[in-house]
């Protein structure tokens, strides 16, 4: 198929998406409709693959090809404050999305005891192979998976705070820790970016050319004990990490 034909089609459709002529969630023109306008089936299929790779559209079973929602979630550092209070009903992700007026949710996928992999053991300051609890979950917004989260806890800590049981932790993990007397005090976050793996792209519903942000958080108690290691992978075009109000030691010269 001529290169220019499918690329021109992809660019025209992309322009309609960017101009909001085709807003997020709307169905894209069908193959039959585009063929009626003079496009060939191979050009249409290749153009849509290009739009998927760019992260502009997503293919949904029994629905078709729809415009992908790329609205960013502002995730401020302050999201942790409310989540530390026991008895609350929102964790950090739900707190961040609620501040935007949206109803984000966290969907538990699995909770399991596993031997600590070497890298996780080092972060937890535990022996490699020692028992840890891994909680896997999806952070959702408007029906889309925005983050894939894997959290690791020392086995005894997880058991004492109820983090080794399936299902959602009402009020979030930090609230559960605080209620159990563990008192999370500090969190170190490291953020990097890279292309997604095929599995990550499929799980997040993004094209393979859409970069992902990788967030690694290590939470400690006031005494320095490591309470949690969290690893998050999220679509970079859906996340805005905001670290406001940070102290600047030493003043301004």
C-alpha positions in Angstrom: 0.0 0.0 0.0 1.3 3.5 -0.7 3.0 4.9 2.4 1.5 8.4 1.9 -2.1 7.1 1.7 -2.3 5.5 5.1 -0.2 8.2 6.8 -2.4 10.9 5.4 -5.5 9.2 6.7 -3.9 8.7 10.1 -2.9 12.4 10.2 -6.4 13.6 9.2 -8.0 11.4 11.8 -5.5 12.6 14.4 -6.3 16.2 13.6 -10.0 15.5 14.2 -9.1 14.0 17.6 -6.8 16.9 18.6 -9.4 19.5 17.5 -12.1 17.7 19.6 -14.1 17.0 16.6 -13.8 13.4 17.9 -13.8 13.9 21.7 -12.6 11.3 24.2 -14.8 8.2 24.3 -16.4 8.8 20.9 -16.4 6.0 18.4 -14.1 6.3 15.4 -15.4 6.0 11.8 -15.8 2.4 10.9 -14.0 0.6 8.1 -17.2 0.6 6.0 -17.7 4.3 6.5 -14.1 5.1 5.5 -14.2 2.8 2.5 -17.3 4.6 1.3 -15.2 7.8 1.3 -12.7 6.1 -1.0 -10.1 4.7 1.4 -8.8 1.1 1.0 -9.2 -1.5 3.7 -5.4 -2.0 4.1 -4.8 1.8 4.4 -7.5 2.0 7.1 -6.1 -0.9 9.1 -2.6 0.5 8.9 -3.8 4.1 9.8 -5.6 2.7 12.9 -2.6 0.8 14.0 -0.6 4.0 13.8 -3.2 5.9 15.9 -3.1 3.1 18.5 0.7 3.3 18.6 0.4 7.1 19.1 -2.0 6.6 22.0 -4.8 8.5 20.4 -7.3 5.6 20.1 -7.9 2.3 21.8 -9.6 -0.8 20.5 -12.3 -2.1 22.9 -13.9 -5.5 22.5 -17.6 -5.4 21.5 -17.3 -1.6 21.2 -14.9 -0.9 18.4 -12.2 1.8 18.1 -12.7 4.8 20.4 -10.9 8.0 21.1 -8.7 7.5 24.1 -9.1 9.7 27.2 -5.8 11.5 27.8 -7.0 13.8 30.6 -4.1 14.1 33.1 -4.6 13.2 36.7 -2.7 15.7 39.0 -1.1 13.6 41.7 0.2 16.0 44.4 2.6 15.0 47.2 -0.1 16.3 49.6 -2.3 13.3 48.7 -0.6 11.3 51.5 -1.7 13.6 54.3 -5.4 12.7 54.2 -4.6 9.1 53.6 -2.7 8.8 56.9 -5.8 9.3 59.0 -7.4 6.1 60.2 -11.1 5.7 59.5 -11.0 7.6 56.2 -12.6 6.2 53.1 -10.0 7.3 50.5 -6.4 6.2 49.8 -3.8 8.4 48.0 -5.1 7.7 44.4 -8.7 8.2 45.4 -7.7 11.4 47.3 -5.9 12.8 44.2 -8.7 12.0 41.8 -11.4 13.3 44.2 -9.6 16.7 44.3 -10.1 16.9 40.5 -13.8 16.2 40.9 -13.5 12.7 39.5 -14.3 9.3 41.1 -11.0 7.3 40.8 -10.9 3.9 42.3 -8.4 1.1 43.2 -9.3 -2.4 42.1 -7.5 -5.2 43.9 -6.2 -7.9 41.6 -4.3 -10.3 43.9 -2.8 -10.6 47.4 -0.2 -13.3 47.9 2.7 -14.4 50.0 5.9 -14.8 48.0 9.6 -15.2 48.6 11.2 -11.7 48.4 13.0 -11.2 45.1 16.6 -9.9 45.6 15.8 -6.4 44.5 12.7 -6.1 46.6 14.4 -7.7 49.6 17.2 -5.0 49.4 14.6 -2.2 49.4 12.8 -3.7 52.3 16.1 -4.3 54.1 15.2 -8.0 54.4 16.9 -11.2 53.6 16.4 -12.4 50.0 13.8 -15.1 49.9 12.2 -14.0 53.2 8.3 -14.0 53.1 6.7 -10.9 51.9 3.1 -10.0 50.9 2.6 -8.6 47.4 -0.6 -6.7 46.7 -1.3 -6.1 43.0 -4.0 -3.6 41.9 -5.2 -1.3 39.2 -5.7 2.5 39.7 -8.8 3.3 37.6 -10.4 6.5 36.3 -13.6 6.6 34.2 -13.2 2.9 33.5 -9.6 3.1 32.3 -6.6 1.6 33.9 -4.2 4.5 34.6 -1.7 2.8 36.9 -0.6 -0.7 37.5 0.6 -1.0 41.1 2.5 -3.7 43.0 3.1 -3.2 46.7 5.4 -5.3 48.9 5.3 -5.6 52.7 7.2 -7.7 55.3 5.0 -10.7 56.1 4.6 -10.0 59.8 3.8 -6.3 59.2 1.2 -7.2 56.6 -0.5 -9.7 59.0 -0.6 -7.2 61.9 -2.2 -4.5 59.8 -4.6 -6.6 57.8 -2.7 -6.1 54.5 -2.5 -9.9 53.8 -6.2 -10.3 53.2 -7.9 -10.1 49.8 -10.1 -7.2 48.8 -9.9 -3.4 49.1 -8.3 -1.8 52.1 -10.9 0.7 53.2 -9.2 4.1 53.7 -6.1 2.9 52.0 -2.9 1.2 53.2 -1.6 4.2 55.1 -4.7 4.4 57.1 -4.5 0.7 57.9 -0.9 1.1 59.0 -1.6 4.1 61.2 -4.5 2.3 62.8 -2.2 -0.7 63.6 0.3 1.7 65.3 2.9 1.5 62.6 3.0 5.3 61.9 4.4 5.9 58.4 6.5 9.0 58.5 8.6 9.4 55.4 8.4 8.4 51.8 11.2 8.4 49.2 9.9 8.4 45.6 12.0 7.8 42.5 10.5 8.5 39.1 11.8 7.3 35.8 10.4 7.0 32.2 10.7 4.4 29.5 8.8 2.7 26.7 6.2 0.2 27.9 6.5 -3.6 27.6 4.0 -5.3 25.4 2.2 -6.6 28.5 2.2 -3.1 30.1 0.8 -1.5 27.0 -2.0 -4.1 26.8 -2.8 -3.7 30.5 -2.9 0.1 30.3 -4.7 0.2 27.0 -2.0 2.3 25.3 0.2 2.2 22.2 3.7 0.9 22.4 5.1 4.4 21.6 3.4 6.0 24.6 6.0 6.3 27.4 5.3 5.1 30.9 6.3 6.7 34.2 7.7 4.2 36.7 7.4 5.4 40.3 9.1 3.5 43.1 8.1 4.5 46.6 9.8 3.4 49.8 7.9 4.2 53.0 9.5 4.3 56.5 8.3 4.6 60.0 9.6 7.3 62.4 12.2 4.8 63.6 13.4 4.1 60.1 11.8 0.7 59.5 10.8 0.1 55.9 7.0 -0.5 55.9 6.3 -0.6 52.2 7.9 -0.8 48.7 5.5 0.3 46.0 6.1 0.1 42.3 3.8 1.9 39.9 3.7 1.9 36.1 1.4 4.5 34.5 0.8 6.1 31.1 2.9 9.2 31.1 0.3 11.2 29.2 -2.2 10.6 32.0 -0.2 11.5 35.0 1.1 14.8 36.4 3.2 14.4 39.5 3.2 17.6 41.6 5.7 18.1 44.4 4.7 21.5 45.7 5.6 23.2 49.0 9.0 21.5 49.3 11.4 23.1 51.8 14.6 24.7 50.5 17.4 24.3 53.1 19.8 27.1 53.5 17.6 29.9 52.2 18.3 32.0 49.1 21.6 33.8 48.8 
